[in-house]
Amino acid sequence: MLKTLDFPVKPHVAKYLLTHLGVNPYVLSNSDRFGKMLFHLLRRQLKGRLFHATSREECTAVLQLDMCNFPVHQYGLTELTNYTVYQFNDFVDELLKEELYIWIRKFVNRTTTRRDVIVDFMAAYDLREEDIQYETLRKAVQRNVKLKNYKKKGAKTVGKMSQKNDGLSRKSGEVSRDFDGLSRHAQVIAMRQSLTKESMAQLAF
């Protein structure tokens, strides 16, 4: 009887999941949005189209599922289809981006640019260029978030640390000032805890 299942995920999806689930392996359950989606997908796997095989090749990380709560014998689960892997990764990727859009709307102002907020978001989830490119997130924001146009002279220049995505930018709205005196690592953790709580509430089913 199948007890654990290695579910292929993209690197940025893996880091996002680890932050919100807090554990890997994850005991599959219906108590959160990720578990609900996995339950649905695993019970009704579809083969989908051939192009999803290419998408699966990008899934170089693994979310290990503890299947103790999943009636595997009832559903005859033997392997994962490419379409199942694609759907779950796409689902989590959209959640990540929707949360980013919330950060953008909340913190972009005359002194904090979109770049500042995107860099802070990446730092909060320890997302690096090899996980998901800054440019990918920037284009997603550009397509999906409409903001008031601020004069360029009011925006602060992003420092070298921010350009390399090595940590928080100098300022990300008033929230950043609440964490003065903390180490850069502690700032990242504090900001993530503060902002994702509100973001997740807005993204709840």
N, C-alpha and C positions, 0 to 999 in steps of 0.2 A: 504494500500500500504506500502510495506517494506521501511522504512526510514533509519534505521541503521542495521548493521550486525556485530555481534561479531565473528571475525575470530580467531580461536584457533592458537596460535603460541608457539613455545618453548621459554623458558626464554631468552636464548642468542639471539635468533632471534628477540624477542621483544625489547631488548636493542639496538641491531644494527639498527633496523627500527626506533626507537625513535630518535636516533642520526641523521640519515639521513633524516627522514621525518620531525622531529622537533615537531610533534603534535600527539596527540591521544585523540579524534578521528581524523582520516585522511579522508579527502574528496577524494573519489575515482575519479581518473582522468587518462588521458593518457599522462600526462606531464612528467612522470618519469618512470624509469624501473620497479619499484614496482607496480605502477598503471597499466602499460601495461600488466604485467603478470597476475594481478588479473582480469582485464577485460577479458583477454583470457580464464582464467580458469573458471570464473563464467559463461561465455556464453556457454562454452562447457564442462560441468561437466561430468566426467566419474566415474564409480563406482570402477574400478580398481580391485586389488586383496584383499583378506581378510586380509593379513598380515598388510595392512595399518591401520587397526583399532588399532593395538598395537602401531603404531607410533603416532597416534592421542592422545593416553593416556599420552604421554610425553608433550603435548601442554598444559601446565598449566597456560600460560599467554594469553592475549587477545589483538588483534589489532581491535579497534572499527572502522568500516567503515561507513562513511556518504555516503549514496547511492543516494544523490540528483542528481548526474550527470549520474547515471546508469539506463537505461530503464528497470527496474525490470519486469514490466508487459509484456514486449516483450519476455523475456526469461523464464518466469515462475519460477523464483528463489524462492524456498520455504525453502530449507535447503542445507547445505554443505555436500558433500560426503567426505568420508575418503580419497579418492584418491586426491581430490582437495586440502584438507588440507596438505596432504603429499607433493604434488608437490610444493606448494608455500613455505613451510618450507624448503624443499630441495633446492629450487632455492636460497633463501636468505642465507642459510647455505653455499652454494658454493660461493656466492659473498663474504661473510665474510672471508672464507678461502683463496680465491684468493687475497683479499686485504692483508691478513696476509703474503702470499707468497711474495708479493711486498715489504713489510716491511723487511722481512728476507733477500731478495736479496740486498736490498739497504743498510742495516745497520749492517749486520754481518761482522765483520772484526777481526783483531788480538786482539783487546781489548774489543770487544763486542760479546758475545756468542749468540747462538740461543735462549737459555733460557732467556737471558736479553731481547731480542726483543719480545719474546712471552709474557713475563710478562708485558712489557710496553704496548703491544697491548691490553692485557686483562684489564690493568688499564685504558687505553684510552676509552674503551667502558664499564667500570665498570663491567666487566665479572668476576664472582666469581666461585669457584669450584662447587657450587650448580647449576649454570647456564650452564656451560660447563667446563669439566675438563681440566686442563693444559695438562695432558697426552694425551687427545684426540687431541688437537692441535699440540702437539709435534710429535705424530705419523703421522699426516697429513702432517706436514712439512717434516718429514723424508722420506715419500713416494713420495712426489711431488716436492721437491726442491733440486736441486743438487748444492752444494757449494764447493768452494775451501777448502781443508783441511788446517786449521791453526794449528800451534803448540800449544799444550795445555798450555805451560808455558806463552803464551802471553795473555791468557784470564783471565780477572779479576774474582775473586770469587764473587758469588752473595751473597749479604748480607741477613740478616734475614728478612728484610722488603720485599725484592724481593721474597724470598722463600715462603712467606705467601700471595703473590699477593696483598699486601696492598698499593702498589703505584708503581711509576716508579723505575726501577733499577738505579743504580748510573750513568750509562752511556749508551746511545743508539746512538752511532755515534756522529758526530759533532753537530747534531741538538740539543741535550740535552744542550750543552753549551750555546746555544742562549737564554735559558730560566733561566739562573742563576739569583738568587735573587728572583725568584717567589716562592710562597708557593707550596707545593707538589700538591695540588689540582689544582692550576693555571698551573703548569707544564703539568699536564695531559691534561687539556683543550687546552693549547697552542699547544702541540704536536699533539693532535688529529686533530685540525683545520689545522695545517701545513701539516701533512702527508696524511690525508684522501682526501684532495683536489687533490693531485697528483695521489693518488691511484684510486680514483673514475674516474678521467679523463682517465686512462688506462683501466678501466673496462667498460667504456661506450659502448653502443650498436653501 
